[in-house]
Amino acid sequence: MERDTALEDVASQVKTPCYLIDLNLLRRNCEILRGVKERTGCKILLALKAFSMWSVFDTVNKYLDGTSGSSICECRLGKEEFGGEVHICCPAYHDDEIKQIMSIADHIIFNSTAQLERFGERILSESKNMEIGLRINPMHSEVEVDLYNPCGPGSRLGVRPNQMPDRLPEYVCGLHFHTLCEKNSDSLERTLTAAEKHFGRYFDKMKWVNFGGGHHITRSDYDIELLCKLITGFKDRYGTEVYLEPGEAVALNAGYLIAEVLDIMQADIQIAVLDTSAAAHMPDVIEMPYHPNVRGTDKAGKKKYTYQLTGRTCLAGDVIGDYSFDESLKVGNRLIFDDMAHYTMVKNTTFNGLMLPDIVVYDSTNGSFKVQKSFGYADFKGRLS
């Protein structure tokens, strides 16, 4: 990867740790998604579970049709700050949530036939505009990591084929499935084969079918041609509208986490303690797990100096990974972690009272940047009582 001196210059000026979101790269992703919409006539929603940075919604909402949320809070954010359609899909709803959801969302998707029966007629009688859908489970796995596999053994997500009624209530407008995580369009092709095998007899009666998220559409090797072929083919066969709801693809490779080296220690390996944390600021590093790219580094042992990069919480396993460098690290060095826009800000915590990273908006077209938000003690205290 070539050096990006403009990015390095900005990284040297900001307070660390911080998330740095590049508006130019965000627009690039959105233009790719808009191209899919224009070629297929599908609708694309921003999945807020992956990216909820509402200060840049005025950039994203020019390209997409609305938002999908998993809670009232996400749906309210979508309605207030993004606009367009508001969809909600949740494993289960409380009785006292339904009225509020009807005032915010225009599409609600139920995860079971029991919840559909419990709330469907009520919504039908109280709301003229709400469209009701049902989540189905195609019984087909494409995700290797169990934690992220919606269709793994024992999954609670979606109705299985043998649980479906012979006929769905007439008020059901659509079906929704979600089977993917960071996948190419060949995974969608296999999923559609399974979905049509198990649920094909319902599709032509639907107004829309939602293909869910996990489509890595903006990744450089993603097969957009196949995606467009799959969408248009499905629409032609069943006469339905098709929705996609990527979150990660919207912000993929559009942001960074800038951190500083606080200390260098010697144990079984050289250790660099950073002012950030895998546990608090990039939890997927531990949960997934995965090895984030750090600018200017290679795998352990590939370059002259190897260090284990660690966070500064008390968690013994707060380890980001082993990396090698051309030059020895020193206290005060800045490190740039790639692809840190999605799932970081929405999942980070104040574990150990660690301050949340600043949020900085950056435009690589002209080198300008702005600190959008800084966090402090009040943010830590405010979430407790």
Secondary structure by P-SEA (a helix, b strand, c coil): ccccaaaaaaaacccccbbbbbaaaaaaaaaaaaaaaaaccbbbbccccccccccaaaaaaacccccccccaaaaaaaaaccccbbbbbcccccccaaaaaaacccbbbbccaaaaaacaaaaaaccccbbbbbbbbccccccccccccccccccccccccccccccccccccbbbbbccccccaaaaaaaaaaaaaccccccccccbbbcccccccccccccaaaaaaaaaaaaaaccbbbbbbbccccccccbbbbbbbccccccccbbbbcccccccccccccccbbbbbcccccccccccccccccccccccccccbbbbbcccccccbbbbbcccccccccccccccccccbbbbbbbcccccccccccccaaaaaaacc
